[in-house]
């Protein structure tokens, strides 16, 4: 590209940038389009991560079946996640912000996967509303939009998996 063509292109980009800066509505539309693109990419990444985590949980359930303690499934899932090279934090503390003060109240999420997915495990006869509320609360407190509630005490694990999105 010749020097004069590069200068014209640069000038055109500068004019466009000034217009965007001067026109808040145009800036807002451009920002919203970028935000939508980012959200779409992140949703795809979350979806892929969720599927990988579910695959690890299926492997644990295939090997052990239902009827064990939650802590057993937790340790086995941690092992599977490690084998799959999925970054996670086990028993991740979740602080509470109250009137500008950060309080460590003892809340711990079973798994915080790659800082963008909360996984709460159960081994119960039936998932209750309180279990769902617990996961949703952890998601809000940790500012994570996607969560999985996995109940290992079922014959088919697919019947024990619930996905939540804030």
Beta strands, then each sheet from edge to edge (+ up, - down):
strand 1: 88-93
strand 2: 96-98
strand 3: 101-103
strand 4: 108-113
strand 5: 117-122
strand 6: 146-151
strand 7: 161-165
sheet 1: 1+ 4- 5+ 6+ 7-
sheet 2: 2+ 3-
end
